[in-house]
């Protein structure tokens, strides 16, 4: 645990909301400016462009990104110089001529992916673990951050009748409440973003009614969160016969959405349930329209259908078009799915994704009945591990299969143990070093595997 997190956990409960609000105001200044509304309007207008308009825009943008990457980004400039030395005279102006980029190259040398006319110290620095437990460092200029959040505002809020000024709740991976805390509040109010940040690590049957009270108290209009976490709320609302009809839309992210989850969430909250797709690298994104179709956001990036990994499914190879200052070209994101050429009856000309098949993490169980739906935050912050898989053998024992990076150190395992126990309680944690994590028939490995029978937990 970082020093900042330790100090945060020592704060009185009201002071945690103050700390969250200070962070929120900082993020608000990065994300939004005087031109945000004009960028939102432009994004909504582009949704009805003709095919020829999209093709003209796409070709111009990809030409700019590829030339900038090949000439101004150290990693790619060196790669193309090496290809030239080997007698390879293929042009970098064509996307198909670029080699596939693996996450390990980005994890190992993130600064080499930043254009040499940018200063990393003046860029927004983000950490993310990704779906495989691979720790990544990402850098964006303020201009890129604001373009991304304008796009998010247009297609993850305006599509659903919401704006950034509305009060909303999020169920995510931040440890806003210490895992050992037994009584509410299990949330903080972030005034900087009009956001009620609710812990996804305290969703036991005993605690869930307090979450309902918080949603009502803070006047939340919509919820953004992991499907597994929002489903936990919905299932308990149905069991208790609790009427939750003040929420106007549920927006789901970061995990695949199963039909049983969608159905239960819709019944519990009596509102539309919308799926989104994306990643911190911003090389692809998609959102669900009112007709239930998942539309790509072309401004974020290009999705190529790579190797076939199952019936109708291919791995996604993505090229980011938004962040030209840290461009990721033909990047293997680790997800798979099925692209479609269908036109949607909603009238938008954004391409359709038929199915997303990636990110199939299991739900884990704490000994006190809490369901833990997302464990990838334990790998954030530069963990020297290429890949990792968490296996819950029993309520009291966890196995972590890991592939060490070149800069691996044993102290990382102690830190991982601490982070896991912060979420699951006082469990035994064992580590198994591996050369690679076994993949499924679809070409991915499951980042989290639960071998515990739910009947053992007392959860039905």
Buried (B, 14 or more C-beta within 10 A) or exposed (E): EEEEBEEBBEEEEEEBBBBBBEBBEEBBEEBBBEEBEEBBEBBBEBBEBEEEEBEEBBEEBBEEBBEBBBEBBBBBBEBBEEBEEEEEEEEBEEBEBBEEBBBBBBBBEBEBBBBEEBEBEEBBEBBBBBBBBBBBBBBBBBBBBBBBBBBBBBBBBBBBEBEBEBBBBBBBBBBBBBBEBEEBBBBBBBBBBBBBBBBBBBBBBBBBBBBBEBBEEBEBBBBBBBBBBBBBBBBBBBEBEBEBEEBBBBBBBBBBBEEEBBEBBBBBBEBBBBBBBBBEBBBBBBBBBEEEBBBBBBBBBBBBBBEEBBEEBBBBBBBBBBBBBBBBBBBBBBBBBBBBEEEBEBEBBBBBBBEBBBBBBBBBBBEBBBBBBBBBBBBBBBBBBBBBBBBBBBBEBBBBBBBBBEEBEEEBBEBBBEBBBBBBBEBEBEBEEBEEBEEEEBBBBBBBBBEBEEEEBEBE
